[in-house]
């Protein structure tokens, strides 16, 4: 059995991404920028490449144009490897006329790509998670257990378990129970594990007593095909696995590294700022397992007397004199004027540059050029791509309002101010309604 040659990966692009709105207003979840220069889709695709899995389909149906463009420009394999990363958008066929109805239904509608003679294993991944995993180790767990299905599992506490699928195992690691998003103590008690179970397997429990599914699944291809053809189940967590554990051998691959489900504005915001800190929980730079992205051939960033601490600065930026940047992520091609203050914020940057002549021309006609104007203050915010923010603007949730509906392309989600992509804010702008 060869994991590398006989494995096909399917990356699930997610639904409408409503919890990440407005970052998903014009793009799918996997296409959301992260850490200044990457996109979320780069994480699972890089894990596949680093693990030797080079045949990958990305399944999506919402706002997939930018995702398709990123994949096309980034993931090109030599013609002798047989590798590819291709997009499978929902489409009408002679057999089906509707869109994907869930994770399992999305895979079912693409079974013809799995039913190939050289596909023995199918790796199913989420497109909006931040982690690093060697899938070869998961395959060894799968092979040694003679499993039909293997689920990557992460120890979590009770609070975290309420938003995840939780599993109960026997001593061999076989799944005996599966409950999707248990909300009460009674439900959690049905699937909780003894902390000593983790300790015996070399993972310190630290009081954690639940084992959560990471949304990473390895199937024997014939098992996956049989399960999907014989049922009309639409979701893996809610339907497929509770049924499969009664009829198939479903085991767990135990993982205890960094893993973050980037599903909400607050989780996205915190994960990015954590990576800008002095001791980031996730490292993009290991030589043996790098995170890949599109090569853009941008010049180095230029800083003129700026003060920068605990921050990530991507390529192609022009940062003016007197600028203060603290605990923030500054994305590609950012133009930041003199005496700007940016704290605890994510500035995603721009898809293109404005020349000095374009900036001067825009200012001469009373317009707002691309970037952040001088003497502006941005704190606790996410500024999406291609935004034009005038000078002396203040983008701060001063009263810590938890939510505020979209107004003039600016909203507040989970206390985080979000400025939409392509927004134009005039000089002297302040948040309304505060």
KOLTOR-169118 format. One record per residue (C-alpha): residue in three letters; x, y, z. Coordinates in steps of 0.001 Angstrom, whole numbers, padded with zeros to 6 digits, always signed. Each point is the difference from the previous one (the first is absolute). Layout:
N
ALAXYZ
...
END
This chain:
434
UNK+000000+000000+000000
UNK+001367+003393-000978
UNK-001465+002996+001785
UNK+001603+002490-002363
UNK-000965-001587-003317
UNK-003445-001315+000948
UNK-001464+002852+002042
UNK-002364+002694-001219
UNK-000687+003071+002158
UNK-003263+001943+000036
UNK+000049+003440+001635
UNK-003455+001223+000976
UNK-000373+003676-000834
UNK-002847+000570+002442
UNK-003413+001584-000362
UNK-000975+003657-000066
UNK+002470+000859+002766
UNK-002582+002084+001849
UNK+001991-000019+003267
UNK+002975+001561-001812
UNK-002120+002650-001694
UNK+000837+002656-001243
UNK+003403-001540-000833
UNK-001975-002549-002053
UNK-002214+002565-001706
UNK+001962-000217-003255
UNK+002101-003162+000516
UNK-000304-003547+001299
UNK+001378-000915+003430
UNK+003123-001770-001308
UNK+000912+003147-001960
UNK+000095+002268+003082
UNK+003526+001468+000471
UNK+001919-001042+003122
UNK+003330+001039+001568
UNK+000606+002816-002461
UNK+000892-001975-003142
UNK-001819-003343+000038
UNK-003557-001196-000474
UNK-001761-002568+002180
UNK-000011-002534-002840
UNK+003821+000016+000057
UNK-000030-001846+003348
UNK-001680-003297-001005
UNK+001608+000051-003446
UNK+003479+000473+001506
UNK-000634-002809+002480
UNK-000943-002245-002926
UNK+003097+000880-002023
UNK+002330-000397+002988
UNK-001567-003430+000683
UNK+000464-001177-003595
UNK-003681+000299-000969
UNK+000040+001723-003376
UNK-003466-000731-001413
UNK-002422+002461+001561
UNK-003493+001238-000820
UNK-001449+003091+001703
UNK-003814-000096+000274
UNK-001771+003339+000157
UNK-003134+001756-001195
UNK-000051+003566+001393
UNK+002048+002956-001298
UNK+002695-002254-001446
UNK+001552+002324-002609
UNK+002858+001352+002159
UNK+000654-003470+001414
UNK+000210-001457-003486
UNK+002416+002739-001080
UNK+002237-000552+003033
UNK+000152-003764-000540
UNK+000697+000382-003722
UNK+002886+002406+000599
UNK+001524-001898+002927
UNK-000291-003768-000276
UNK+001577-001153-003242
UNK+001716-003390-000008
UNK+002523-001286-002510
UNK-001526-002243-002690
UNK+001862-003097+001192
UNK-001341-000083+003569
UNK-003669-000410-000907
UNK-000836+002512+002706
UNK-002779+002572-000149
UNK-002192+002292+002063
UNK-003336+000568-001713
UNK-003218+001765+000929
UNK-003279-001915-000029
UNK-002759+002593+000197
UNK-003593-001135+000477
UNK-001593-000512-003393
UNK-003120-001368-001594
UNK+000382-003437-001562
UNK-002316-002558-001573
UNK-000179-001717+003403
UNK-000283+003011+002331
UNK-001459+003481-000454
UNK+000493+001423+003506
UNK+002913+001465+001944
UNK+002003-001779+002686
UNK-002267-000672+002990
UNK+002776-000774+002500
UNK+003521-001372+000307
UNK-000941-003600-000816
UNK-002292+001056-002838
UNK+002808+002077-001513
UNK+002213-003089-000127
UNK-002872-002169-001278
UNK-000583+002334-002949
UNK+003646-000506-000999
UNK+000303-003756+000483
UNK+001062-000502-003612
UNK+003354+001597+000834
UNK+000497-002502+002837
UNK-001089-003064-001966
UNK+003344-000370-001752
UNK+001958-003279-000015
UNK+003088+001497+001646
UNK-001814+001785+002869
UNK+000183-002100+003177
UNK-000262+002750+002632
UNK-001897+003262+000168
UNK+001168+002774+002311
UNK-002752+002519+000806
UNK+001058+003385+001391
UNK-001514+003323+000962
UNK+001047+003154-001841
UNK-000148+002376+002975
UNK+002292-001436+002675
UNK+003478+000976+001166
UNK+002289-002907+000922
UNK+002988-002035-001164
UNK-000306-003768-000324
UNK+001958-002756-001706
UNK-002751-002110-001523
UNK+002434-002910-000424
UNK-000175-000478+003779
UNK-003791-000086-000176
UNK+000255-002610-002737
UNK+002232-002165+002199
UNK-002587+000181+002773
UNK-002694-000940-002532
UNK+002000-002912-001400
UNK+001125-001395+003363
UNK-003569+000046+001345
UNK-001351-001607-003204
UNK-002590+002747+000087
UNK-002672+000799-002552
UNK-000030+003639+001094
UNK+002439+002006+002108
UNK-000894+003356+001559
UNK+002623+002444+001266
UNK-000846+000801+003616
UNK+001092+002804+002331
UNK-000368+000055+003823
UNK-002143+002968+001104
UNK-001769+001213+003128
UNK-003758+000017+000501
UNK-000541+003561-001173
UNK+001788-000565-003303
UNK-001829-003291-000494
UNK-003336+001818-000371
UNK+000937+001265-003451
UNK+001600-003216-001290
UNK-000786-003630-000683
UNK+001062-002078+003031
UNK+000977-003689+000028
UNK+000137-002737+002618
UNK+002614-002733-000597
UNK+000867-003423+001359
UNK+003537-000877+001111
UNK+001029-000975-003548
UNK-000890+003438-001361
UNK-003160-001164-001745
UNK-002894+002461+000056
UNK-002934-001233+002084
UNK-002075+003173+000060
UNK-000243+003259-001961
UNK-002023+003085+000910
UNK-000054+003196-002062
UNK+000242+003216+002077
UNK-001257-001258+003400
UNK-001461+002930+001949
UNK-000830-001357+003463
UNK+002087-001744+002658
UNK-002223-003048-000422
UNK+000816-000185-003704
UNK+003732+000554+000564
UNK+000057-002732+002666
UNK-001194-002453-002646
UNK+003209+000452-002007
UNK+002582+001232+002534
UNK+003297-001824+000430
UNK+001923-000649+003179
UNK+002990+002386+000072
UNK+002237-002996+000752
UNK-000806-001346-003468
UNK+001933+002891-001546
UNK+002845-000304+002521
UNK+000532-003665-000893
UNK+000498+001016-003629
UNK+002660+002604+000716
UNK-002347+002992-000156
UNK-000356+002008+003193
UNK-003695+000474+000671
UNK+000316+003297+001932
UNK-003536-000597+001210
UNK-001358-000539-003510
UNK-002544-002787-000121
UNK-001468+000215-003500
UNK+001396-001133-003331
UNK-001185+002205-002849
UNK-000054-000733-003703
UNK+002274+002349-001954
UNK-002020-000424-003179
UNK+002856-002003-001552
UNK-001048-003434-001252
UNK+001819-002864-001737
UNK-002276-002539-001713
UNK+000638-003192-001828
UNK-001380+001010-003396
UNK-002303-003012-000242
UNK-001435+000767+003453
UNK-000705+003617-000885
UNK-001635-000938-003306
UNK-002166-002661+001637
UNK-001162+002275+002826
UNK-000906+002858-002329
UNK-001707-002180-002612
UNK-002147-001893+002508
UNK-001192+003043+001985
UNK-001272+003500-000665
UNK+001794+001463+003023
UNK+001078+003585-000595
UNK+002539+000651+002768
UNK+002984-001978+001281
UNK-000114+001110+003639
UNK-003743-000054+000587
UNK-000899-003096-002026
UNK+002817-001998-001622
UNK+002161-000678+003060
UNK-002738-000822+002539
UNK-001188-002650-002458
UNK+003458-001160-001145
UNK+001292-000860+003474
UNK-002683-002720+000204
UNK+000905-001671-003287
UNK+003665+000841-000675
UNK+003278+000220+001840
UNK+000437+003702+000729
UNK+003214+000910+001835
UNK+001647+003213+001199
UNK+003375+001498-000804
UNK+000948+001964+003119
UNK+001392+003506-000587
UNK+001055+002547+002607
UNK+001624+002800-001979
UNK-001315+003442-000849
UNK-003378-000078-001760
UNK-002445+002840-000477
UNK-003322-000081-001794
UNK-000134+003394-001741
UNK-003778+000133-000157
UNK-000899+003304+001638
UNK+001206+003603-000055
UNK+001283-000288+003577
UNK+001949-003230-000661
UNK+001439+001421-003220
UNK+001010+003233+001729
UNK+001602-001704+003001
UNK+001860-002606-002071
UNK+001621+002703-002125
UNK+001046+002097+002988
UNK+001375-003085+001757
UNK+002290-000577-002987
UNK+001311+003550+000311
UNK+001072-000524+003628
UNK+003430-000759+001434
UNK-000735-003717+000378
UNK-002440-000883-002814
UNK-001825-003317+000432
UNK+000221-000674-003739
UNK+003176+000409-002045
UNK-000145+000547-003768
UNK+003735-000452-000543
UNK+001192-003597+000749
UNK+002156-001128-002914
UNK-001272-003578+000175
UNK-003683+000988-000150
UNK-000462+003524-001371
UNK-003321+001661-000775
UNK-000167+000769-003710
UNK-001719+002901-001685
UNK+000042+001973-003217
UNK+003423+001472-000940
UNK-000606+003708-000697
UNK+003529+001346-000578
UNK-000652+003145+002042
UNK+002746+002351+001235
UNK+001000+000077+003680
UNK-002140+002157+002256
UNK+001324+003514+000609
UNK-000276+001570+003452
UNK+000924+003637+000669
UNK+000502+000599+003706
UNK-002884-002272+001042
UNK-000192-001730+003373
UNK-001100-003626-000372
UNK-000409-002596+002758
UNK-001492-003513+000127
UNK-001268+000222-003556
UNK+000165-001679-003391
UNK+000811+002191-003014
UNK-000553-001535-003446
UNK+001799+000928-003246
UNK-000459+003118-002084
UNK-001076+002384+002799
UNK+000840+003703+000250
UNK-000234+001191+003609
UNK+000479+003680+000769
UNK+001944+001910+002636
UNK-001324+000028+003555
UNK-002248-003033-000498
UNK-000605-002205+003061
UNK-000984-003636-000602
UNK-000576-002266+003008
UNK-001207-003595+000130
UNK-001377+000100-003532
UNK+000138-001711-003387
UNK+000764+002197-003019
UNK-000779-001656-003334
UNK+001381+000322-003504
UNK+000496+003403-001669
UNK-001232+002059+002970
UNK+000512+003755-000343
UNK-000078+001640+003425
UNK+000351+003781+000359
UNK+001974+002022+002538
UNK-000809-000153+003731
UNK-002565-002800-000328
UNK-000610-002193+003081
UNK-001019-003642-000503
UNK-000513-002239+003034
UNK-001440-003504+000344
UNK-001204+000050-003591
UNK+000138-001904-003270
UNK+000592+002086-003123
UNK-000364-002375-002949
UNK+001708+002246-002532
UNK-000746+000415-003696
UNK-000113-001964-003232
UNK+001765+002803-001896
UNK+002184+003095+000499
UNK-000826+003649-000537
UNK+002894+001937-001452
UNK+001055+003342+001483
UNK-001632+001726-002968
UNK-003275-001846+000595
UNK+000046+000941+003687
UNK+000643+003661-000826
UNK-002709+000027-002661
UNK-002566-001563+002364
UNK+000786+002526+002747
UNK-000162+002937-002400
UNK-003593-000875-000900
UNK-001088-000449+003619
UNK+000053-003788-000129
UNK+001482-002520+002415
UNK+003001-001980-001299
UNK+000647-003652+000655
UNK+001341-000677+003510
UNK-000220+001706+003384
UNK+000224+003780+000165
UNK+002301+001886+002370
UNK-000788+000423+003709
UNK-002702-002676-000047
UNK-000521-002348+002955
UNK-001061-003642-000417
UNK-000446-002251+003028
UNK-001682-003384+000409
UNK-000977-000192-003652
UNK+000159-002086-003154
UNK+000464+002105-003136
UNK-000673-002100-003081
UNK+001816+000367-003328
UNK+000142+003061-002253
UNK-001426+002425+002562
UNK+000438+003770-000326
UNK+000033+001644+003431
UNK+000315+003770+000142
UNK+002321+001919+002315
UNK-000903+000732+003644
UNK-002439-002927+000088
UNK-000719-001886+003232
UNK-001007-003656-000321
UNK-000348-001081+003621
UNK-002832-001735+001848
UNK+000327+002438+002889
UNK-003064-001200+001918
UNK+000711-003707-000612
UNK-003317-000514-001776
UNK-000344-003783-000605
UNK-001915+000233-003287
UNK-000946+002757-002424
UNK-001709-000489-003339
UNK+001755+000923-003195
UNK-000081+003734-000700
UNK+002053+001608-002740
UNK+002031-003199-000523
UNK+001043-000135+003689
UNK-001448-002306+002663
UNK+000855-001449+003406
UNK+000094-003769+000551
UNK+001001-001542+003335
UNK+001237+003485+001074
UNK+002348+000064-003021
UNK-000431+002845-002493
UNK-000066-001362-003568
UNK+000554+002282-003009
UNK-001223-001696-003169
UNK+002088-000666-003073
UNK+000251+003010-002360
UNK-001524+002362+002589
UNK+000666+003744-000387
UNK-000085+001986+003269
UNK+000353+003801-000188
UNK+002549+002034+001938
UNK-001070+000552+003615
UNK-002119-003180+000009
UNK-001239-001325+003373
UNK-002206-002986+000727
UNK-003667+000994+000082
UNK-002385-001073+002748
UNK+002638-000107+002737
END
